[in-house]
Amino acid sequence: MATAKFNSKSPTIRRIMREAQEMSASPSPDYTATPLESDLFEWHFTLKGPPDSVYAGGLYHGRIVLPPTYPLRPPSFRFVTPSGRFEANREICLSISGHHEETWQPAWGVRTALVALRSFMETDPRGQLGGLETTDDVRRRLAVESRGFRCASCGGRSNADIMAEAEAEAAKHAATAAEVQIPAELKMGWRDEMGGGSSGNSKPAPAPAPAASAASAAAAAPDAGEDMEALTWTVPLAEAAARAQYRNSADGVPVWVDRAIAVISVMLVAMFLKVLMV
């Protein structure tokens, strides 16, 4: 095992690192989330069921996947713990209005989305694609069973163990705890509704202009001079390098394509000059 330090100038990486640090510095007793040691773009979260509801006492575990263009595009969520409210292992997208993603704001983040997702558990699932309609007795039973759920990616700890640690950390940082307000525009939808949803009249979200994207990413990322403690994860270097290479290739055109185009262009110019000289 070796220590790999993610020290990229990418606005996305800087934003993810800032959020991870903020979650650690200002923990909540109601939820917790952290990136995997091997992949900054995949986070795991555990949250308490809403109080005074059939989910009260339940502890629910799930995954967050951040897109390569985060925070310009919203993260996707999925619960892996059965709750009787959401289908387990089905992607949930926040802030989708009419099957679109354009209402997502880069200023929002993982914490805001988790608070909203927790509140959505109390909404009526009827008529919602992917919403589960079960009895309150089933949901209460699942809430009790959820406490013993264990995630292999989180060291095999149970939901109860994870939240006990979160509560202890939150008690230490009670003075720095911040109240999170759920934006009115933040909505919930399902990934497979997008693009060609059941309504039949949805259109894909327009791609932002390159200049606007760069400006938005710069605004969402911390300033270069901001005092931010570097986050270090212990990961196999080979695995980290492979993931970084995959991310880079997914974000743009491979380098060899650009080089091939340049070589072909030079050859065409040479042939054109040769014809003129004949």
Beta strands, then each sheet from edge to edge (+ up, - down):
strand 1: 2-5
strand 2: 31-36
strand 3: 39-48
strand 4: 59-65
strand 5: 76-79
strand 6: 92-94
strand 7: 188-190
strand 8: 232-235
sheet 1: 1+ 8-
sheet 2: 2+ 3- 4+ 5- 6+ 7-
end
